[in-house]
Amino acid sequence: MTAVQERPVGPEFAYIDETGDIGVVSNGGSHTYTLGCVLIPMLRWTDSLDYFVNLRRNLKLTYGLKMSQEVKANHLVGIKSVYRDLGLGDGQVRDIYRRHIDASVQSCSGVGAIVVHKSEIIKPDIDVFGTAWEYLFTRLRKRTEERQQPILIIHDQGEEDRVRKHLRRFRRANWQGAQFGSARLLVEDPVPRNSQHSYFIQLADLVSYAASRHAVPATGKTTRICDSTMWERLDQIQIKAISTRGNGIYKWPS
């Protein structure tokens, strides 16, 4: 049991970021579109932040990585120039990724992901963005109802209007098995944040990419930094109820 899980969780912030795009695969789009979600207890938010600040201090001492440097999956697996300029090899960049993932086990109350495998979609006009968010909202609604605690959504900037409108509609009416119901414990006003200014949004991005690589394993050089096993390091805090797989990932089409 992690440090956060040993204490009452209460209300939570849900930090969300995406990996991949919603474009058509045949037109050069990514094979998957993934939403990664990191839950931070509101009552222990400062403790969780301090944990990541300390992590970044250690990374600065070890590798010279500036604390203000945005750490996101596409930067790491692509070995962005900032890492090349620091003289870091694949193993060291993987260590940066791994340390963030391991830190989340100690500071987060849950992680989960929705992976849309676009290569397996039959209907060409499917709304990939809306489908992914609908599935994620549904899983978060179930968590609020099971725990009787609210969740406030904080997401990366880019589709503020679309996310807000979708959530407001979802709160009032969403399909719940055999009938429509509400989602009163999902706070109606989602908060967009610039990932550059939020370690937790950056963490959601890393979680999202790790989930996508676990659900749909990749090949090639990127696996030197993050392969299908990275997600398994999150086992202690995976929200098992997200899918029948019990690994915190809902993959669609399954």
N, C-alpha and C positions, 0 to 999 in steps of 0.2 A: 504494500500500500504506500502511495506517495505521500509527501509532506502535506500537500493540499488535501488529498482524499482523507487524511486522518482527522480533519476538522469539518464541522458543518459547512456545506457549500453555500446554501442560500441562493439569492439571485445571481445571474451570470451575464457576462458580456460574451457575445458570440462574434469573434473576429473572423471575417470571411474574405478569401481572395481566390482568384481563378488561375488555372493553368490551361493552356491551349486556346483555341479560338472557336467561334461558332460558324466559321466558313465551311463551304462544301469541300469534302476531301478531294474530289476529282478536280477541283479548281485550285488545289494547293493548300487547302485547309489542314489543320492538324487532325490526327486520327481520333483524338479524344478531346472532350471539353470537361474540365473538372472544377468543382467548387470544394475548397478545403475550409474546414471550420475548426477553430480553436476556442474552447470555452475557458474563460477566466472568471473565478469567483469575484463578485463585486466587493465582498467584505475583505478579500485578501489581494486586491488589485495592486496595491503598493508593494506588498511583499513579492508578488510575482514579477512586477517591473524591476524591483531591486535585484532579483535573481538574474534577470537578463542583462541588466546594466553591468553586473559583476562578470557575467559571461563575456560580454563585449570587452571589458577591461582586460580580462585574461587573454582574449584573442589578440588584443592590441599588443600586449606584452610578448606573446608567443610568436605572432606573425607580422606585427606591424600594421594590422588592419585598423583603420580609423574607426572610432566609435560612431561617427556620423555616416559612415559608408553604408549604403543600402545593401542588404544581403538578401538576394532573391535567387530562386532556383535557376532561372535562365542565365543569370550572371555567373553562377557557380559552374553549372554543367557546360557552359560555353566558354569557361575560363576567360571571363572579361579581362580587358587590359589591366584593370587595377590589380588583379591577382597575378598576372604575368609580370607586371612592374615590380611586385613584391618578391618575385623569384620563387613563387610557390608552385609545387608540382601537383599532380593529380591526387596523391595521397594526402597532402596537406589541405587541399581544397575540400576533399571528402571529409577530412577531420572537422573542418569548419561547419560543414553541413551536419555531420553526426552530432557535434556538440550542441547545436541548436535543437535538434530532435531530442536528444537526451535531456536537455534542460527543460523541455516542455513536459516531460514525465514528472518532473519535480515541482512544476509551477502551475500546471493547467489542470482543470477538473474534467476535461474530456476533449477528444478530437474525433472528427468524422469527415466523410467526404462523399460527394455524389460524382460518379464518373459516367459521363455519357460517351459511349463508344460509337462515335459517328460513323465509323466504317461499317457498322452492323445495322444501321437504321435503314429501313425499307422505304418509308415514305419520304420523298425528297423535300417536301415542304414543311417538315416538322420544325417547330420552334425550339431549337436547342437551348437557347438561353432561358426561355420561360419554363421549359421542362425541368431543367436542372434546378432552378430556384424553387419551383413547386415541390419537387421531391425534398429539397432541403428544408423548406418551411414546414412541410409535413412532419419531418423527423424532429425538428425543434419544437413544434406544437406538442407532439407526443411527450417529449421530455418535460415541458412545462406542466403538462397535465399530470404526469406520473409523480412529479416532485412538488407540484403546487407552488412553483416558484417562477417568477418572470424572467424573461431573457430579452436583452437589448442587443440588436444587431448593429455591428460596426463593420463596414465593408470598404474595400478599396475604391477610390474614385474612378469614375468613368461612365457609369450607367445609373446615376443617382435617381433620375426621374423614373426610369423603368423599374428599378428595385422598389422605390417608395410606393408607386402605384400598385405594383403586384402585391406587396405586403399588405397594403390597406384593403385591397380587395380580398385577399386571403383571410385576413382577420375576421371579416364579416361572414364569409361563406366559403368553405372548402369541403371537399368530398371526404367523408370519414366512414368508409366502408359501405354502408347501406343508405346513407343520407348525408345531407349537408349540415355542417356545424360551424361554429366560430372558433377563434383562436385568441381568446381574451388575454392570455398571459404573455403573448408576444407583443412587446411594446411597439406601438404603431409607427413611431418615427425612427427609421433606420438612420445611422450616422455615417456619412461618407468621410473617409480619411485618406490623406496623401500617404502612401506607404513609406515614403522617404522619412516621414515623421513618426512612424509607429513601428516599434519592434514587433508588436503582436500581429500587425497586418503582414509584415515580412515573414513571420513564423507561419501564418496561415498559408502563405504562398509556398513555403518549403513543404508544409504538410500536404498541400494540394498536389504538388509535383510527385512527392513520394507515394501518395495514394494512386495517382495515375500510372506510375511505373509498376506498382504492385498489381493493379487490376489488369493492366495491359503491358506486360513486360516488353522492354525495348532491347535493342542490340546496338553495338557500336561503342564509340568512345565515351558517350555520356554516361554509360553504366559504370565507368570507373569512379564517377563522383556519386551517383545515386542509382542504385539498382532496385530490384523488387524487394530486397531484404530490409531496406531503410524503414519502410512502413512497419515492419515487424518489431522494431525497437520501441514502438508506441503501444505495444500490447496492453500494458497496465492501464492506459487511459483511453483506449479505443471505446467508443460508444457502441457496445455490442448490439444493441437493439436496432441500430440503423438498418441492418439487413439480416436475412437468414444465414448469411455466411458467418456472422458473429465476429467480423473483423473490423467493424466500423466503416465499411465501404458499401455503398449501394451503387451497383453497376447497372446501367440501362443502355440498350436492351440487355437483359441478363442471359 
